[in-house]
Amino acid sequence: MRASRAIQLAFVAVLFALWWQATHGWHVSALLLPTPLAVLLRARVLISSGEVWTPLAATAIEVAGAFSLSAVIGLALGVFIARAGLRIRVAEPLLTALNAIPAILFFPLFTLVFGLGAGSKIALGATIGVFPIALNTISGLSNVERPLITAAISMGASRMALLRHVLLPAAAPSVLAGLRIGLTLSFLAVLGGETIASFDGLGHQIADAADNMEAATMYAYILVVVLVAAVLNQALARLDGFGQRR
Amino acid sequence: MTDIAIQITEAAHRFGGVAALAPTSLSVRRGELLCLIGPSGCGKSTLLNIMGGLLVPESGRAEIFGEAITGPRPDRIAFVFQESTLMPWNTIIENIELGLIFQGAAKAGRRERAAEALAAVGLSEFANHYPSQLSGGMRQRAALARVLCLDTDIILMDEPFGALDEQTRMVLGEDLSVLLSRTGKTIVFVTHSLGEAVFLADRVAVFSARPGTIKTIVEVGAAHPRTPEFVTSAEFAALRNRLYTELHEEIRRTMGPELRLAAASADGGRVAG
């Protein structure tokens, strides 16, 4: 465990070393790739001046909105579909097919309907996040070991008791994995939407900085996104660990 | 009040057009332990599920204490299955309590009843373990505790020790005999093991090959609880032999004709070794 962590840290260190080498040794243009130090200094200014908080908050609200919507709709849809074999046979291939359509294609439509603000990002994030959550919920609920269900029914379990004490706990690892994928995809979709058309958010700042040829600012915001992703990933790993507890 | 706990009349069933159980009639007496034994796929489990209301037969009737069975009766019938049916995400004590929750028992005293049942099977110190932390034998013992806790008149056991090794099986069989001789419950027990059948049963119903029906019923006279000495007695051996003879031809019938030595020796004469 410690060895693997050391290798991971070494990998990050190598990336930084290559970056440093590219800017100092190979003289890559600072317009394309500023030095690591310039980027870190810019990031420090963004944070200490408080400039970063407005876009960060905007993105956080959009991701939270998109993920909550996809979780609520995805779970409800999943539970509803998994209750009957016929619904599973009809809906699962349908959902899988819909999921294969790149939802980003609908982003221009979302901006028309919901405007350039948070609404269109939330709609895009929710649209993309809902599928893995619904599909994983269906698969979790329909793969519960049959003997557990038979035993519960033989002991007199009602439909609600069966759902609460057998089906949902049995499906929990799969559902949590779905939520994890859903959150990651919502996050990606929101940021993608922001870079395409927006007023605010981390993605907006990145696109803006690129437009203005402020490479250091752009990379500083990318660094912020990487940090947010790392924090999110840690939180999700914890969630997964909870699901796997047996 | 009648002395018959379970009455099966001409029950028959098919799965997807394949006959699983030929018309079968059987009376299970109140308080007896009846073993069902027979070749694989002969319909023993089908009959057990019909008795428990988990399966409604295509034809024929099933009654308990004179009442027709049309679905599960958690107030009167409890099951033990071959697979572990303990919920893996609940501790042992939670699992036993869950049975009471499903059955609809009042909240007050549930935990105490569960703890008592666990003590009866000698698993008190494992109350807060998860099923995956227990051996297969201990898991089935916990399943037994759950069934005792449900306190039904009838217990239906579908090869409960089928996935366990011979030694564990023997010990659990002895425990079962002790536990159940006190309770006066009616038990139907499906098994593949001749020794287990003779050791546990008051009567052994032998099935014919598929589509199965009951071919004969063998009485075992010995009193409960049965001891390891019974296993080594001449009576035990005689009964076991009788069951073996009854079963052998049925099993042959499902497996095809006996191999001939001549056919086997074609393979390089290794048969001699």
Interface residues (C-beta under 8 A of the other chain):
Chain A: E145 P147 L148 T150 A151 A152 I153 S154 M155 G156 A157 A161 H165 V166 P169 A170 A172 R245 R246
Chain B: G52 L54 P72 P74 D75 I77 A78 F79 F81 E83 T85 M87 P88 W89 N90 L98 G99 I101 F102 Q103 G104 Y130 S132 L150
